[in-house]
């Protein structure tokens, strides 16, 4: 059985968390300013690699690389593979016309 933990959050706790977060952001900004353009470029690159809304994040790039290695299809994506699997008739027509999942060169 999991013991019940009673946590009371009061204004002092919230104020302390706010001060800690403000200090963190201040120090992070100060470090980026000191690092110059190179540091900012690194921070942007790390942010892009971790951004789950971009197709350039680490998980998407790793999945695409593994898919390309297994299928031999350049530009393979998990979304494209799912679409091809669920729309077989359209995929066959696209291959016949030389579309994206068809002959090299595509559209």
C-alpha positions as CSV (number, residue, x, y, z in Angstrom):
1,X,0.0,0.0,0.0
2,X,1.3,3.5,-0.9
3,X,1.4,5.8,2.1
4,X,-0.5,9.0,1.7
5,X,1.7,12.1,1.7
6,X,0.1,15.4,2.7
7,X,1.8,18.4,1.0
8,X,0.6,21.9,1.7
9,X,1.7,24.5,-0.8
10,X,1.7,28.0,0.7
11,X,2.8,31.4,-0.7
12,X,6.3,31.1,0.7
13,X,6.9,27.9,-1.3
14,X,5.6,29.5,-4.5
15,X,7.7,32.6,-3.9
16,X,10.8,30.5,-3.4
17,X,10.1,28.6,-6.6
18,X,9.6,31.9,-8.5
19,X,12.9,33.3,-7.2
20,X,14.7,30.1,-8.1
21,X,13.3,30.1,-11.6
22,X,14.0,33.8,-12.1
23,X,17.6,33.2,-11.0
24,X,18.0,30.2,-13.3
25,X,16.8,32.2,-16.3
26,X,19.0,35.1,-15.4
27,X,22.1,32.9,-15.1
28,X,21.2,31.1,-18.4
29,X,20.8,34.4,-20.3
30,X,24.0,35.7,-18.8
31,X,25.9,32.6,-19.8
32,X,24.5,32.8,-23.4
33,X,25.4,36.5,-23.6
34,X,28.9,35.6,-22.5
35,X,29.2,32.7,-24.9
36,X,28.4,35.0,-27.9
37,X,27.1,33.9,-31.2
38,X,28.6,30.4,-31.0
39,X,26.9,29.7,-27.6
40,X,23.6,30.9,-29.0
41,X,23.9,28.7,-32.1
42,X,24.6,25.7,-29.8
43,X,21.6,26.6,-27.7
44,X,19.4,26.9,-30.8
45,X,20.7,23.6,-32.2
46,X,20.0,21.8,-28.9
47,X,16.6,23.3,-28.7
48,X,15.8,22.2,-32.2
49,X,17.1,18.7,-31.5
50,X,14.7,18.4,-28.5
51,X,11.7,20.2,-30.0
52,X,9.0,17.5,-30.4
53,X,7.1,19.6,-32.9
54,X,9.9,19.6,-35.5
55,X,10.7,16.8,-38.0
56,X,14.4,17.6,-37.3
57,X,14.4,16.4,-33.7
58,X,16.6,13.5,-32.6
59,X,13.8,10.9,-32.5
60,X,12.6,11.8,-36.0
61,X,16.1,11.8,-37.5
62,X,17.0,8.5,-35.8
63,X,13.8,6.9,-37.0
64,X,14.3,8.1,-40.5
65,X,17.9,6.9,-40.6
66,X,16.9,3.4,-39.4
67,X,14.0,3.3,-41.9
68,X,16.3,4.3,-44.7
69,X,18.9,1.7,-43.7
70,X,16.3,-1.1,-43.6
71,X,14.3,-0.1,-46.7
72,X,17.0,1.5,-48.8
73,X,14.5,4.3,-49.7
74,X,16.1,7.7,-49.5
75,X,13.9,10.2,-47.6
76,X,12.0,7.4,-45.7
77,X,9.8,8.7,-42.9
78,X,7.5,6.8,-40.4
79,X,4.6,9.0,-41.5
80,X,5.2,8.2,-45.1
81,X,5.4,4.5,-44.3
82,X,2.1,4.6,-42.3
83,X,0.4,6.5,-45.2
84,X,1.7,4.0,-47.7
85,X,0.5,1.1,-45.6
86,X,-3.0,2.6,-45.1
87,X,-3.4,3.9,-48.7
88,X,-2.1,1.0,-50.8
89,X,-4.2,1.9,-53.9
90,X,-3.0,5.5,-53.9
91,X,0.6,4.4,-53.3
92,X,0.5,2.0,-56.2
93,X,-0.8,4.7,-58.4
94,X,1.9,7.2,-57.2
95,X,4.5,4.6,-58.0
96,X,3.1,4.1,-61.5
97,X,3.1,7.9,-62.1
98,X,6.6,8.3,-60.6
99,X,5.4,10.0,-57.4
100,X,7.2,10.5,-54.1
101,X,7.1,6.8,-53.1
102,X,7.8,5.7,-56.7
103,X,10.7,6.0,-59.1
104,X,13.7,8.1,-58.3
105,X,13.3,11.7,-59.3
106,X,9.6,11.8,-58.2
107,X,7.7,15.0,-58.4
